[in-house]
Amino acid sequence: MKITRDYRMELTEKQWQIIKNFIPKQKKGRKPIDRRRIINALFYLVRTGCQWRNLPKCFPKWKTVYTVFWRWRNDGVWQNIHDALCRLVRKIKGKKPTPSAGILDSQSADTTEVGGPERGYDAAKNVKGRKRHIMVDTLGLIMAIVIHAANIQDYDGAKLVFQALGERFKRLLVVFADSAYGKMGLPDWVKQTLGLILQTVLRPVGVKGFVILPKRWIVERTFAWIGKYRRHSKDYERNPESSKAMIHIAMTNRMLNYLQYRKIHF
């Protein structure tokens, strides 16, 4: 019996028209796969946090979905789709394709018994697992992600994030971050190595409790967006590159939901 059911994560026709232009063509000789259904399955998995084997039967077989996820992860397809949508969103917002300012921060996440590399203990957060280290633009869109062990200090992990930027953001001039990134000569390293300004945003003197800090709240909001996808309640992945790809998929889904209600010329 064929099971059919509509899920909130499924691509609308407009969303599919947007994203299909960034999907690589299928190679000759391989059995044709309905890629729209594959992406629907991955949006469902990331949003609900279900296990691969528990994907509903209305989606393709879980092994097929996992194989496409794994292949596209290794080929950089998920990041390419994500980055293309970032440029599209920025254009609709009246921004240039690449930003001139970024905001940097990290989030520690527990891992599970699955195992895998890049694991450690963050004593400050009492978390045993990994750190999601990201840089976002002023809209909160992700520019770079690095997944590393939680015991690596922020000022060391930040160098990995800056290196991950590559040559993609030539307009970038300044990066905002909290006081942890002002240690161990990191601002000087950033200036000398990349020619960028790393500006730390400090808490107001004498203020206690929660306070909204300029620029820094933007990256915290991005972590909140990621946290709405239950796959990110912990780091469930064996390979850190899979963790990175899952974040790209979650943000892709979010941007497509935004673009659904905007005028786009195909």
HELIX and SHEET records of a PDB file:
HELIX    1   1 GLU A   13  ILE A   19  1                                   7    
HELIX    2   2 LYS A   20  PHE A   22  5                                   3    
HELIX    3   3 ARG A   35  THR A   48  1                                  14    
HELIX    4   4 TRP A   52  ASN A   54  5                                   3    
HELIX    5   5 TRP A   62  ASP A   75  1                                  14    
HELIX    6   6 VAL A   77  ILE A   92  1                                  16    
HELIX    7   7 ASP A  154  LEU A  165  1                                  12    
HELIX    8   8 SER A  179  GLY A  182  5                                   4    
HELIX    9   9 LEU A  186  LEU A  194  1                                   9    
HELIX   10  10 ARG A  216  GLY A  227  1                                  12    
HELIX   11  11 ARG A  230  HIS A  232  5                                   3    
HELIX   12  12 PRO A  240  LEU A  259  1                                  20    
SHEET    1   A 5 GLY A 120  ASP A 122  0                                        
SHEET    2   A 5 VAL A 127  VAL A 136 -1                                        
SHEET    3   A 5 ALA A 101  ASP A 110 -1                                        
SHEET    4   A 5 VAL A 174  ALA A 177  1                                        
SHEET    5   A 5 ILE A 197  THR A 200  1                                        
SHEET    1   B 3 GLY A 120  ASP A 122  0                                        
SHEET    2   B 3 VAL A 127  VAL A 136 -1                                        
SHEET    3   B 3 ILE A 142  ALA A 149 -1                                        
END                                                                             
